[in-house]
C-alpha cells in the first residue's frame, strides 16, 4: 500500500536539502528557465482576460470614455495611452482581442506544462536511477535494518512527491505569485478604495481557511491510517487463513475487522462535519465578500467614480487574488511533504555504500581465484547486536577443489561464515584469506563474480526460466543455458512445459515446485562457473524424489570447485573432504566423517546418531 510522504518543517536546513536536488535540473536548465518564462507569460495573459471583459461591458454601456482612474490623477496613464479613458474600443474589436488573448494564453499554457513536465520527468528519472544504484550498492547491514516496503516507498511515494513538486507544485506556486502580483496591481489601478475594502476581508478568510484546512488534512490522514490498518487485517487474515479456520477464529477476525472499519466511518463522519462547515463558511465568505464589494462599487458607480465594466474587472481580479491566497495553503502542505520526501531521498544518496562495480565487467586475470580459502582467528558480531558474539576465534582451511561441510546446532554460526565468505559483512577481528591474499586486496565485485550462493529458500525473479538461469551469466548463449540445465537435472522438466524455457515462473518462482526452483538455482550457479560455491542446506525441505535429483545436480555443481556446504541432514555430507563442527560460534571438531564418528562423545557423532534414530 502506497504511503504518504512525511511532512518536514520548513527551515533553512530542509530548504538547503531541497535545493541540492535541483542539481538534477542542471542538464535541462534551459528548458526549465524557458518553462518559468512561459509561466510568467501565462499568468500575464490570463490577467488580460478580466480587463477585456470589463472593457466589453463598458463599450456596451457607452460609459468607458467618461471615467478616469483614481490612481491616474496626474494623467500619467493617459499620457501612455493606458488610462481607461484612452482604451475605448468597439465590441467587435474587443471580442477579437479576447480570442487573440485566449489563443496566446493557450500556447503559453501548453508550453509551460510541456516543458516543466519534460524537465520533471527526465530529472526524476535520473534521480530514480541514482537512488536505485545507491540502494543496490548498500551493504547487507543496511537491508537488515530497513524494511522492503520502506525502501519501495522511497523510490515510489517520495520520488513521486518530488516529481509532482517539480512538474506541478512549483509551476503552480510561481504562477500563483505572478497572478497575485498582477492581480493586486490591477485592482489598485482600478480603485484603491475598493482594493482596501477587499483586502481587509481576504486575510480573515485566508486564516480561517488555513485553520479548517489543517484540521481536515489531519482527519483525512487519520482516516487513511485507519483504512490501511483495516487492509492489514484483511491481508493477515487471508495469508493465515488455514490458522484462522483451524482455530475457528472467524468470529474474532470479523469482530476485529468490523471494529476497524467502523473506526474509519467515525473518523470520516467527523471529517465530514469539518468539511461541511468549511465549505459552508467559504460559500458564505466568498459570496458575502463579492456582494459587499459590489455594494460599495455600486455606490461608486452612482457617484461617477467607477464604471460597470471597471467594477466587473475588479470583481474578477478579486476572485483571482482570493483563489490564489486559498491555493497557497494547499501548496504549503505540498511543500512540507516535498521537503520530507527530499530528506528521505537525500539520506539514501548520502549514505556510504559498498565499493561494488555497477557495470558488467569481466573478471580481471589479476584477481582470478583458484579456490583456496582460509579463516584465521575470525571473530564476529552483527552490527545490530554487538553484545552477542556469533563467531569466536574461528579458523579453518579449504584447499582448492575441496568440499567443506559446516554442521552444528541452530545459531552455531554456520550461515554467518557463509555471509563472511561473500563479504556481506567484515570480521571484527582475524583474517579472511583467498589464495594467500587478504580478502581486502580483492575488489568486492571481482570476488563475488567468482562465487555462487545457493540458499535454502530459493529466490527466483518473476521472469522466464531462461532469464532466471541466465542471471548467472547474462551473455550466455542458448546452448550454454541448456547445458547448465542438463547438469542441474532441470532440462527434462523444463521441456515438459508448453513454453519450455520461456515459461514465466511467477513472483518468487511460485509456479514451480520446491525441487524445480532448487534445480533452476543450481543451473544458474553452474552457468556462473564459480571458483567457490556456498550451499545453504539446499535439500532440507524437499521430498525424497526431488532430493535425489537435486543432490545429483549438486554433485555435478561441486565438481572441481571449492564448496562450502551448510548441512542439517548429515547423510548428505558424508563424502565431504572436511567436516567443520561448530557450536556457539566455536569450532569444536573437524575431520572426515569416519574420523568424527570414531570420536567418543563428539558432537558430530551424537547428532548423527540422533538423526539415524529419527530415520529408524
LOMAR-858385 format. One line per field, with one value per residue (C-alpha): residue in one letter; residue number from 1; x, y, z; chain. Coordinates in steps of 0.1 Angstrom, whole numbers, always signed. Each point is the difference from the previous one (the first is absolute). Layout:
res [A, ...]
n [NUM, ...]
u [X, ...]
v [Y, ...]
w [Z, ...]
chain [A, ...]
***
This chain:
res [X, X, X, X, X, X, X, X, X, X, X, X, X, X, X, X, X, X, X, X, X, X, X, X, X, X, X, X, X, X, X, X, X, X, X, X, X, X, X, X, X, X, X, X, X, X, X, X, X, X, X, X, X, X, X, X, X, X, X, X, X, X, X, X, X, X, X, X, X, X, X, X, X, X, X, X, X, X, X, X, X, X, X, X, X, X, X, X, X, X, X, X, X, X, X, X, X, X, X, X, X, X, X, X, X, X, X, X, X, X, X, X, X, X, X, X, X, X, X, X, X, X, X, X, X, X, X, X, X, X, X, X, X, X, X, X, X, X, X, X, X, X, X, X, X, X, X, X, X, X, X, X, X, X, X, X, X, X, X, X, X, X, X, X, X, X, X, X, X, X, X, X, X, X, X, X, X, X, X, X, X, X, X, X, X, X, X, X, X, X, X, X, X, X, X, X, X, X, X, X, X, X, X, X, X, X, X, X, X, X, X, X, X, X, X, X, X, X, X, X, X, X, X, X, X, X, X, X, X, X, X, X, X, X, X, X, X, X, X, X, X, X, X, X, X, X, X, X, X, X, X, X, X, X, X, X, X, X, X, X, X, X, X, X, X, X, X, X, X, X, X, X, X, X, X, X, X, X, X, X, X, X, X, X, X, X, X, X, X, X, X, X, X, X, X, X, X, X, X, X, X, X, X, X, X, X, X, X, X, X, X, X, X, X, X, X, X, X, X, X, X, X, X, X, X, X, X, X, X, X, X, X, X, X, X, X, X, X, X, X, X, X, X, X, X, X, X, X, X, X, X, X, X, X, X, X, X, X, X, X, X, X, X, X, X, X, X, X, X, X, X, X, X, X, X, X, X, X, X, X, X, X, X, X, X, X, X, X, X, X, X, X, X, X, X, X, X, X, X, X, X, X, X, X, X, X, X, X, X, X, X, X, X, X, X, X, X, X, X, X, X, X, X, X, X, X, X, X, X, X, X, X, X, X, X, X, X, X, X, X, X, X, X, X, X, X, X, X, X, X, X, X, X, X, X, X, X, X, X, X, X, X, X, X, X, X, X, X, X, X, X, X, X, X, X, X, X, X, X, X, X, X, X, X, X, X, X, X, X, X, X, X, X, X, X, X, X, X, X, X, X, X, X, X, X, X, X, X, X, X, X, X, X, X, X, X, X, X, X, X, X, X, X, X, X, X, X, X, X, X, X, X, X, X, X, X, X, X, X, X, X, X, X, X, X, X, X, X, X, X, X, X, X, X, X, X, X, X, X, X, X, X, X, X, X, X, X, X, X, X, X, X, X, X, X, X, X, X, X, X, X, X, X, X, X, X, X, X, X, X, X, X, X, X, X, X, X, X, X, X, X, X, X, X, X, X, X, X, X, X, X, X, X, X, X, X]
n [1, 2, 3, 4, 5, 6, 7, 8, 9, 10, 11, 12, 13, 14, 15, 16, 17, 18, 19, 20, 21, 22, 23, 24, 25, 26, 27, 28, 29, 30, 31, 32, 33, 34, 35, 36, 37, 38, 39, 40, 41, 42, 43, 44, 45, 46, 47, 48, 49, 50, 51, 52, 53, 54, 55, 56, 57, 58, 59, 60, 61, 62, 63, 64, 65, 66, 67, 68, 69, 70, 71, 72, 73, 74, 75, 76, 77, 78, 79, 80, 81, 82, 83, 84, 85, 86, 87, 88, 89, 90, 91, 92, 93, 94, 95, 96, 97, 98, 99, 100, 101, 102, 103, 104, 105, 106, 107, 108, 109, 110, 111, 112, 113, 114, 115, 116, 117, 118, 119, 120, 121, 122, 123, 124, 125, 126, 127, 128, 129, 130, 131, 132, 133, 134, 135, 136, 137, 138, 139, 140, 141, 142, 143, 144, 145, 146, 147, 148, 149, 150, 151, 152, 153, 154, 155, 156, 157, 158, 159, 160, 161, 162, 163, 164, 165, 166, 167, 168, 169, 170, 171, 172, 173, 174, 175, 176, 177, 178, 179, 180, 181, 182, 183, 184, 185, 186, 187, 188, 189, 190, 191, 192, 193, 194, 195, 196, 197, 198, 199, 200, 201, 202, 203, 204, 205, 206, 207, 208, 209, 210, 211, 212, 213, 214, 215, 216, 217, 218, 219, 220, 221, 222, 223, 224, 225, 226, 227, 228, 229, 230, 231, 232, 233, 234, 235, 236, 237, 238, 239, 240, 241, 242, 243, 244, 245, 246, 247, 248, 249, 250, 251, 252, 253, 254, 255, 256, 257, 258, 259, 260, 261, 262, 263, 264, 265, 266, 267, 268, 269, 270, 271, 272, 273, 274, 275, 276, 277, 278, 279, 280, 281, 282, 283, 284, 285, 286, 287, 288, 289, 290, 291, 292, 293, 294, 295, 296, 297, 298, 299, 300, 301, 302, 303, 304, 305, 306, 307, 308, 309, 310, 311, 312, 313, 314, 315, 316, 317, 318, 319, 320, 321, 322, 323, 324, 325, 326, 327, 328, 329, 330, 331, 332, 333, 334, 335, 336, 337, 338, 339, 340, 341, 342, 343, 344, 345, 346, 347, 348, 349, 350, 351, 352, 353, 354, 355, 356, 357, 358, 359, 360, 361, 362, 363, 364, 365, 366, 367, 368, 369, 370, 371, 372, 373, 374, 375, 376, 377, 378, 379, 380, 381, 382, 383, 384, 385, 386, 387, 388, 389, 390, 391, 392, 393, 394, 395, 396, 397, 398, 399, 400, 401, 402, 403, 404, 405, 406, 407, 408, 409, 410, 411, 412, 413, 414, 415, 416, 417, 418, 419, 420, 421, 422, 423, 424, 425, 426, 427, 428, 429, 430, 431, 432, 433, 434, 435, 436, 437, 438, 439, 440, 441, 442, 443, 444, 445, 446, 447, 448, 449, 450, 451, 452, 453, 454, 455, 456, 457, 458, 459, 460, 461, 462, 463, 464, 465, 466, 467, 468, 469, 470, 471, 472, 473, 474, 475, 476, 477, 478, 479, 480, 481, 482, 483, 484, 485, 486, 487, 488, 489, 490, 491, 492, 493, 494, 495, 496, 497, 498, 499, 500, 501, 502, 503, 504, 505, 506, 507, 508, 509, 510, 511, 512, 513, 514, 515, 516, 517, 518, 519, 520, 521, 522, 523, 524, 525, 526, 527, 528, 529, 530, 531, 532, 533, 534, 535, 536, 537, 538, 539, 540, 541, 542, 543, 544, 545, 546, 547, 548, 549, 550, 551, 552, 553, 554, 555, 556, 557, 558, 559, 560, 561, 562, 563, 564, 565, 566, 567, 568, 569, 570, 571, 572, 573, 574, 575, 576, 577, 578, 579, 580, 581, 582, 583, 584, 585, 586, 587, 588, 589, 590, 591, 592, 593, 594, 595, 596, 597, 598, 599, 600, 601, 602, 603, 604, 605, 606, 607, 608, 609, 610, 611, 612, 613, 614, 615, 616]
u [+0, +13, +11, -3, +33, +6, -1, +31, +3, +9, +33, +35, +12, -29, +0, +37, -6, -27, +22, +27, -23, -4, +34, -20, -15, +34, +0, -34, +4, -7, -33, -8, +8, -22, -28, +3, -3, -31, -15, +4, -14, -29, -8, +2, -21, -27, -2, -8, -33, -18, +13, -15, -33, -3, +7, -26, -26, +10, -2, -35, -11, +17, +17, +36, +11, -13, +19, +37, +18, +2, +38, +5, -7, +33, -10, +31, -20, -18, +33, +10, -33, -9, -26, -36, -11, +26, -9, -35, -4, -31, -16, +13, +36, -3, -13, +28, +25, -15, +4, +35, +7, -15, +21, +32, -8, -7, +35, +16, -18, +8, +37, +3, -17, +20, +34, -3, -14, +29, +25, -16, -3, +36, +16, -21, +10, +36, -7, -18, +29, +25, -21, -4, +37, +8, -24, +15, +35, -10, +15, -21, -2, -20, -26, -3, -9, -25, -33, -5, -33, +19, +26, -27, -18, +32, +1, -37, -18, +29, +14, -36, -5, +32, -11, -34, +18, +23, -27, -31, +3, +30, -17, -33, +18, +19, -31, -19, +26, -1, -38, -1, +24, -18, -34, +9, +15, -32, -24, +19, +2, -38, -9, +22, -31, -16, +34, +4, -36, +6, +35, -15, -21, +23, +25, -27, -14, +35, +9, -33, +5, +34, -14, -27, +24, +25, -28, -15, +34, +7, -33, +5, +35, -15, -27, +26, +21, -31, -9, +36, -4, -32, +18, +28, -26, -14, +34, +11, -33, +2, +37, -7, -34, +10, +7, -32, -21, +19, -5, -36, +9, -24, -21, +31, +13, -34, -3, +35, -6, -34, +14, +28, -23, -25, +29, +6, -37, +0, +31, -15, -32, +19, +20, -32, -12, +32, -2, -37, +7, +30, -19, -29, +23, +18, -32, -13, +33, +8, -34, -5, +32, -9, -34, +15, +26, -28, -21, +29, +8, -37, +1, +32, -18, -28, +25, +18, +32, -1, -16, -18, +28, +26, -20, -3, +37, +6, -22, +17, +35, -11, -11, +35, +17, -23, +4, +38, +0, -21, +22, +32, -13, +0, +33, +15, -11, +14, +33, +3, -6, +26, +26, -7, +4, +32, +15, -7, +14, +31, +6, +3, +22, +23, +4, +32, -3, +22, +27, -18, +3, -33, +10, +2, +38, +19, +22, +34, +27, +20, -28, -10, -5, +12, -22, +22, -17, +12, -16, +25, -13, -31, -23, -33, -31, -29, +0, -35, +9, +35, -6, -4, +31, -9, +35, +28, +36, -12, +28, -3, +18, -14, +23, -11, -26, -8, -35, -3, -32, -11, -22, -13, -31, -21, +17, +35, +12, -2, -19, +21, +31, -17, -8, +36, +13, -23, +12, -35, +17, +36, +15, +5, +34, +20, +6, -19, +25, -5, +29, +25, -12, -20, -37, +4, +24, -27, -26, -33, -17, +30, -2, -37, +0, +20, -23, -35, -26, -29, -22, -25, -28, +4, -7, -10, -10, -34, +12, +6, +20, +25, +5, +4, +27, +18, +2, +32, +15, -19, +18, -5, -10, -31, +23, +17, -33, -13, +33, -2, -36, +10, +27, -25, -26, -23, -2, -25, -27, +6, -8, -32, -14, -18, +21, +32, +28, -24, -23, -7, +8, -22, +9, +28, -4, -34, -11, +28, +4, +27, +22, -4, +10, +30, +12, -6, +22, +27, -1, +5, +31, +14, -3, +19, +29, +12, +33, -17, -34, -22, -30, -23, -19, -13, -20, -15, -36, -3, -18, +22, -3, +7, +29, +16, -2, +12, +29, +12, -1, +19, +27, +4, +2, +27, +24, +34, -9, +3, -33, -13, -31, -22, -18, -26, -5, +33, -5, +5, +36, +15, +23, +13, +37, -2, -29, +1, -21, -11, -16, -7, +22, +31, +15, -1, +7, +13, +9, -15, -33, +19, +24, -28, -22, +29, +2, -16, -26, +6, -28, +0, -3, -29, -18, +5, -13, -31, -8, +5, -25, -25, +2, -4]
v [+0, +34, +21, +38, +18, +14, +38, +20, +34, +28, +13, +8, -35, -17, +27, -6, -37, +7, +25, -27, -22, +29, -11, -27, +28, +12, -21, +14, +36, +19, -18, +6, +37, +2, -18, +27, +27, -16, -1, +37, +6, -23, +18, +34, -11, -14, +33, +18, -19, +18, +33, -7, -13, +33, +21, -20, +8, +37, +0, -14, +26, +29, +12, -10, +34, +21, -14, +5, -24, +13, -8, +20, +35, +11, -12, -24, -30, +23, +12, -36, -7, -25, +19, -12, +30, -8, -36, +2, -27, -13, -32, -17, +11, -12, -35, -4, +10, -25, -29, +11, +1, -34, -15, +15, -12, -35, -1, +14, -25, -29, +9, +4, -33, -19, +15, -4, -35, -11, +16, -16, -35, -1, +14, -23, -30, +10, +2, -33, -16, +14, -10, -35, -3, +12, -25, -29, +11, +1, -26, -29, +17, +27, -24, -18, +33, +12, -15, -7, +19, +31, -2, -4, +30, +21, -9, +3, +24, +23, +4, +4, +28, +18, -5, +15, +30, +6, -6, +14, +16, +22, +12, +7, +18, +23, +5, +9, +25, +17, -1, +15, +28, +8, -3, +24, +25, -1, +4, +30, +14, -3, +13, +4, +5, -34, -17, +9, -11, -34, -5, +7, -31, -24, -6, -10, -25, -12, -6, -19, -20, -11, -9, -21, -15, -12, -17, -16, -13, -15, -17, -13, -13, -18, -16, -10, -17, -18, -12, -13, -18, -17, -10, -16, -20, -13, -9, -18, -19, -14, -7, -21, -13, -35, +10, +21, -30, -26, +22, +9, +36, +13, +19, +16, +12, +13, +19, +14, +11, +15, +20, +13, +10, +17, +21, +12, +8, +20, +20, +6, +13, +24, +11, +6, +24, +20, -1, +10, +29, +10, -1, +19, +26, +4, +4, +26, +18, +1, +10, +23, +18, +2, +14, +26, +11, +2, +21, +24, +0, +7, +31, +11, -5, +22, +28, -4, -13, -33, -16, -33, -15, +10, -14, -33, +1, +5, -28, -25, +11, -3, -36, -7, +15, -18, -33, +4, +6, -31, -21, +10, -20, -32, +8, +6, -35, -15, +19, -16, -35, +8, +10, -32, -21, +19, -7, -38, -1, +20, -23, -28, +19, +11, -35, -18, -31, -29, +4, -22, +2, +12, -12, -35, -1, -33, -16, +16, -27, +16, -9, -34, -26, -36, -6, -3, +16, +6, +15, +10, +6, +17, +16, +17, +16, +14, +38, +1, -24, +9, -14, -35, -17, -23, -13, -5, -4, -22, -14, -24, -8, -12, -10, +7, -26, -12, -6, +15, -7, +23, -17, +7, +11, +30, +32, -15, +24, -20, +25, +28, -16, -1, +37, +8, -20, +21, +30, +11, +10, +5, -19, +19, -16, -27, -4, -14, -11, -11, -17, +13, +36, +20, +4, +38, -1, -12, +24, -11, -6, -19, -24, -5, -6, -32, -13, -15, -3, -25, +7, -22, +25, +4, +34, +1, +31, +4, -4, -31, -32, +11, +34, -15, -25, +27, +21, -19, +12, +27, -5, -38, -17, -22, -31, +10, +5, -34, -17, +15, -11, -36, -1, +13, -27, +28, -4, -29, +18, +33, -17, -14, +36, +11, +31, -18, +25, +29, -11, +28, -11, +25, +21, -16, -31, -8, -20, -26, -26, +1, -25, +18, +33, -16, -14, +33, +16, -27, +5, +37, -8, -25, +26, +25, -26, +13, -8, -2, -13, +5, -23, +8, -33, -2, -33, +4, +8, -25, -33, -31, -1, +37, -2, -28, +21, +31, -18, -14, +35, +13, -27, +12, +36, -8, -18, +16, +31, +10, -6, +10, -20, +10, -32, -11, -34, -16, -28, +25, +9, -33, +2, +35, +5, +17, +5, +30, -3, +33, +6, +35, +16, -22, -28, -30, -28, -5, -29, -25, -19, -31, +19, +18, -31, -16, +28, -10, +24, +23, +24, -12, -36, +9, +20, -28, -26, +21, +4, -37, -7, +24, -17, -34]
w [+0, -10, +29, +3, +2, +34, +5, +10, +16, -24, +12, -13, +2, -18, -27, -5, -4, -26, -19, -2, -21, -24, -14, -18, -21, -12, -32, -9, +15, -33, -4, +37, -3, -32, +19, +27, -26, -14, +35, +3, -35, +7, +33, -18, -30, +24, +18, -32, -3, +28, -13, -35, +15, +20, -32, -18, +26, -1, -37, +2, +25, -18, +32, -6, -10, +29, +30, +8, +24, +36, -1, -32, +13, -14, -35, -1, -14, -25, -13, -6, -17, +28, +20, +0, -20, -26, -5, -16, -27, -18, +10, -32, +8, +36, -9, -25, +26, +24, -24, -8, +37, +5, -29, +13, +36, -14, -16, +32, +22, -23, -1, +38, +7, -27, +8, +38, -3, -23, +23, +31, -16, -13, +32, +22, -23, +7, +37, +1, -17, +25, +29, -13, -7, +35, +15, -19, +12, +36, +23, +14, +35, -17, -12, +33, +17, -27, -11, -37, +1, +13, -27, -27, +14, -3, -38, -6, +24, +9, -35, -14, +25, -11, -37, +7, +17, -30, -27, +16, +35, -8, -32, +18, +28, -24, -21, +32, +9, -34, +0, +35, -9, -33, +16, +28, -24, -21, +30, +14, -35, -3, +34, +31, +21, -10, +2, +37, +6, -16, +16, +34, -3, -19, +29, +24, -25, -8, +37, +6, -32, +12, +34, -15, -25, +26, +20, -31, -11, +34, +1, -36, +10, +30, -21, -25, +27, +14, -35, -4, +33, -11, -32, +20, +20, -33, -13, +32, +2, -35, +2, +31, -10, +9, +35, +2, -10, +21, +31, -10, +4, -27, +25, +16, -34, -11, +33, -4, -36, +8, +29, -23, -29, +24, +14, -35, -3, +32, -11, -34, +15, +23, -30, -20, +27, -3, -38, +0, +24, -21, -33, +15, +15, -33, -20, +25, +2, -37, -12, +29, -8, -37, +10, +23, -26, -26, +25, +5, -37, -9, +22, -18, -33, +11, +10, -33, +16, -19, -30, -2, -21, +26, +28, -19, -6, +37, +11, -24, +10, +37, -7, -15, +31, +24, -18, +0, +38, +5, -22, +19, +31, -20, -16, +34, +10, -32, +6, +35, -16, -27, +26, +20, -31, -9, +34, -4, -35, +10, +30, -25, -25, +28, +15, -5, -22, -8, -27, -25, -38, -16, -34, -15, +1, -7, +27, +1, -4, +28, +24, -14, +28, +2, +30, +31, +30, +36, +30, +27, +35, -13, +26, -10, +14, -21, +0, +13, +29, +11, +34, -14, -13, -29, -9, +24, -14, -29, -21, -30, -32, -33, -29, -35, -11, +35, +13, +35, +20, +28, +26, +35, +19, -10, +8, +0, -27, -32, -21, +15, -15, -34, +3, +9, -30, -23, +19, +9, +33, +11, +30, +32, +3, -17, -38, -30, -26, -36, -18, +26, -4, +25, -12, +3, -30, -23, -15, +15, -33, -14, +30, -2, -37, +8, +27, -2, +27, +1, +30, +16, -8, -37, -14, -37, -18, -17, -36, -21, +9, -26, +16, +35, -12, -20, +32, +6, -33, -18, -33, +0, -33, -3, -2, +33, +17, -11, +9, +35, +3, -9, +26, +26, -10, -10, -38, +1, +21, -18, -34, +14, +3, -32, -2, +11, +9, -6, +29, +24, +36, +18, +30, +19, -22, +14, -31, +5, +27, +27, -18, -34, +16, +15, -33, -18, +27, -5, -37, +6, +22, -25, -28, +21, +3, +34, +16, +34, +7, +31, +6, +29, +6, -35, +5, +34, -10, -29, -4, -5, -39, -3, +25, -20, -33, +17, +18, -34, -14, +30, -4, -36, +12, +27, -24, -2, +21, +36, +17, +34, +9, +30, +9, +25, -16, +7, -25, -28, +10, +9, -30, +8, +1, +33, +25, +23, +31, +16, +33, +15, -26, +7, -21, +24, -25, -35, -22, -24, +7, +11, +22, +18, +4, +18, +25, +32, +14, -29, -10, -37, +11, +23, -26, -26, +24, +9, -37, -6, +29, -15, -34, +16]
chain [A, A, A, A, A, A, A, A, A, A, A, A, A, A, A, A, A, A, A, A, A, A, A, A, A, A, A, A, A, A, A, A, A, A, A, A, A, A, A, A, A, A, A, A, A, A, A, A, A, A, A, A, A, A, A, A, A, A, A, A, A, A, A, A, A, A, A, A, A, A, A, A, A, A, A, A, A, A, A, A, A, A, A, A, A, A, A, A, A, A, A, A, A, A, A, A, A, A, A, A, A, A, A, A, A, A, A, A, A, A, A, A, A, A, A, A, A, A, A, A, A, A, A, A, A, A, A, A, A, A, A, A, A, A, A, A, A, A, A, A, A, A, A, A, A, A, A, A, A, A, A, A, A, A, A, A, A, A, A, A, A, A, A, A, A, A, A, A, A, A, A, A, A, A, A, A, A, A, A, A, A, A, A, A, A, A, A, A, A, A, A, A, A, A, A, A, A, A, A, A, A, A, A, A, A, A, A, A, A, A, A, A, A, A, A, A, A, A, A, A, A, A, A, A, A, A, A, A, A, A, A, A, A, A, A, A, A, A, A, A, A, A, A, A, A, A, A, A, A, A, A, A, A, A, A, A, A, A, A, A, A, A, A, A, A, A, A, A, A, A, A, A, A, A, A, A, A, A, A, A, A, A, A, A, A, A, A, A, A, A, A, A, A, A, A, A, A, A, A, A, A, A, A, A, A, A, A, A, A, A, A, A, A, A, A, A, A, A, A, A, A, A, A, A, A, A, A, A, A, A, A, A, A, A, A, A, A, A, A, A, A, A, A, A, A, A, A, A, A, A, A, A, A, A, A, A, A, A, A, A, A, A, A, A, A, A, A, A, A, A, A, A, A, A, A, A, A, A, A, A, A, A, A, A, A, A, A, A, A, A, A, A, A, A, A, A, A, A, A, A, A, A, A, A, A, A, A, A, A, A, A, A, A, A, A, A, A, A, A, A, A, A, A, A, A, A, A, A, A, A, A, A, A, A, A, A, A, A, A, A, A, A, A, A, A, A, A, A, A, A, A, A, A, A, A, A, A, A, A, A, A, A, A, A, A, A, A, A, A, A, A, A, A, A, A, A, A, A, A, A, A, A, A, A, A, A, A, A, A, A, A, A, A, A, A, A, A, A, A, A, A, A, A, A, A, A, A, A, A, A, A, A, A, A, A, A, A, A, A, A, A, A, A, A, A, A, A, A, A, A, A, A, A, A, A, A, A, A, A, A, A, A, A, A, A, A, A, A, A, A, A, A, A, A, A, A, A, A, A, A, A, A, A, A, A, A, A, A, A, A, A, A, A, A, A, A, A, A, A, A, A, A, A, A, A, A, A, A, A, A, A, A, A, A, A, A, A, A, A, A, A, A, A, A, A, A, A, A, A, A, A, A, A, A, A, A]
***
